[in-house]
Each structure stands twice: as structure tokens, then as C-alpha cells.
Amino acid sequence: MKLRNIAILSPGEMGHSVGRYLRDGDFNVMTCTKGRSERTQKLSQKAGIQETGNLDELVQSTDLILAILVPDQAKNLAKKVAAAIHRTKVTPVYVDCNAISPETVCKIDRIVTGAGARFVDGGIIGGPPTDKQMPRLYVSGSYENLVLPLDRYGLSVKPLGGEIGRASGLKMCYASVTKGITALQAAALITSWTLGLNNELLEEFSESQAQRLKEMENLKSISTKSFRWIGEMLEIAATYRQAGVTSSFHEGAAEIFSLIAESSIGNEHSETLDLSHTLNETISIFAEQLERRQTENP
């Protein structure tokens, strides 16, 4: 199968960057941003991604669809695309690249293949592509090799072989550590703030765990990501539960990211992020939101 036309749903923070690099690789890249936020529409335009009028037109025009959006919208998107496939009688390849559990991706597989399309389980590890680095797209399932032509165009495609769920499972295990640690760091600093020990804790980290304190500086930008990570933590919790491991760690992480997303800076994006805040000032904002919650729900 020769891939020429690629659809990105949705061209947000990750998707628009992937689309831009695919365009540089001479692929025709398209999307349908109807119903998406103004920010997503602007990012898509900035990346030079071609806009189609509706999903029917999109699926008729594409060879392969990359679904890249927040986890809690993955299933709903698959249903909408499956309905469009039913109406148009076409059979594109649908690659679910979302941070979802193996159990969820198997449900989406049934939705998409039930409409007659081919399905690939995908898991993206790494940030949006740049000229210096590209994320890894792990893929699994019977049609995983159909994604290989995208390799090196903003994505490093890595087939895992085997059944649907392997790529998503790898993504869940990886993110359970990287993002789980971020949630733990935020929780520790918020707690130290409420105990009046924030300066003492940071001083101790500077003396005994300097590298870890350096990592904690990344919390100054966590407000741009926390709203996307709530659903991801719940999918990780479901993955752990299915494996017979406690889900409590990541249910708690989802709660921390929810607190951050509700704070006064929780609606920031990379374009509007104010990095002038110190780490202490950032944590104080999250602690204020915690106090607000406790006041509203005594």
C-alpha cells in the first residue's frame, strides 16, 4: 500500500507538529477541525494542514488516519470516524495514537474494524517533534507495517509485533513512571507548602537531591499539560487494575492533575505560559486551589 494522503485528528499540541513534518516529507496532510477549539484551528493553519469540510470528505480523501487527542475523547472520535466510513464505504487505515489502556484500545479496534477499516494500535512516547528530536510511535497489530512509510518524518516508527494492545500497554507503563513521578513531586511540594515547610524542603533537596530539584523546576510548566494528563492517569490506573496491580497510585495522580488544572493558571498553553513564576510561586498557586477546594467542600 502506497501512503500519500494522511489525516490528523486532531492537530493540537502534538498533532499539528507531526502534521508539519509529514508535509515536509511530501505527504498530503489534511484534517477536519469542525467543532475543535480556536487554538487547534490556528495551530492547524500554522502547520499548513489542509482543511476538509467534514469527516465524510476527510475519510474519502485519506489513506491513513492518525488519531492524536486527549484520552477521554478517543472512543467518541472513533465512533464518529466509523460512522463516516459506514456512509462512504471506504477503508482507510486508522491508527489510534492516544494514551489509552489496552482494554480501551481493544474496544476502539472493534468500533473501527466493525465499520470495515483497518486498525493499528499506536503509542507515542516523547514530546512534539522538533529538528533535534522526534517522538517514538510504537505500533502493534496485523497492519502495523502500513505505518512504516511515516518513519523519520516527525516520528520514529517502531513496530512491536503481536496483537492490538501491546503499543498502548507500553505507552501506559512508560507514562506511569514519567508522569506519575511528576504528580508525586507536585503532591509533595503542595503538601510541604500547606505545612509551612516549603523552603526547608527545597533547601534539603538542593543539598541532597540536586538533580531531582532540577527536575522539579519543570512543574512551572505543568499547568499547560495537566488537563490532558487527567484522563491519561485514569487509563493507566485501568491498565494497572487489569494487570492485577493497584490502581491507587494513578487515581491519586489524576486527582493532583485535576487540582492543578482547576487552579488560576490551569488554562495556560505553551504559547501563553508565564515562566516568570518561581517554583515556590507556582506551588503556592496550586496550594491556594487546594485551600479553595477545602473551603468549598469542608
C-alpha positions, 0 to 999 in steps of 0.5 A: 500500500502506497501512503500519500494522503494522511489525516490528523485528528486532531492537530493540537499540541502534538498533532499539528507538529507531526502534521508539519513534518509529514508535509515536509516529507511530501505527504498530503496532510489534511484534517477536519477541525469542525467543532475543535477549539480556536487554538487547534484551528490556528495551530492547524493553519500554522502547520499548513494542514489542509482543511476538509469540510467534514469527516465524510470528505476527510475519510474519502480523501485519506489513506491513513488516519492518525488519531492524536487527542486527549484520552477521554475523547478517543472512543467518541472520535472513533465512533464518529470516524466509523460512522463516516466510513459506514456512509462512504464505504471506504477503508482507510487505515486508522491508527489510534495514537492516544494514551489509552489502556489496552482494554480501551484500545481493544474496544476502539479496534472493534468500533473501527474494524466493525465499520470495515477499516483497518486498525493499528494500535499506536503509542507515542512516547516523547514530546512534539517533534522538533529538528533535534528530536522526534517522538517514538510511535510504537505500533502493534497489530496485523497492519502495523507495517502500513505505518512504516512509510511515516518513519523519520518524518516527525516520528520514529516508527517502531513496530512491536509485533503481536496483537492490538494492545501491546503499543498502548500497554507500553505507552501506559507503563512508560507514562506511569513512571514519567508522569506519575513521578511528576504528580508525586513531586507536585503532591509533595511540594503542595503538601510541604507548602500547606505545612509551612515547610516549603523552603526547608524542603527545597533547601534539603533537596538542593543539598541532597537531591540536586538533580531531582530539584532540577527536575522539579523546576519543570512543574512551572510548566505543568499547568499547560499539560495537566488537563490532558494528563487527567484522563491519561492517569485514569487509563493507566490506573485501568491498565494497572487494575487489569494487570492485577496491580493497584490502581491507587497510585494513578487515581491519586495522580489524576486527582493532583492533575485535576487540582492543578488544572482547576487552579488560576493558571490551569488554562495556560498553553505553551504559547501563553505560559508565564515562566516568570513564576518561581517554583515556590510561586507556582506551588503556592498557586496550586496550594491556594486551589487546594485551600479553595477546594477545602473551603468549598467542600469542608 
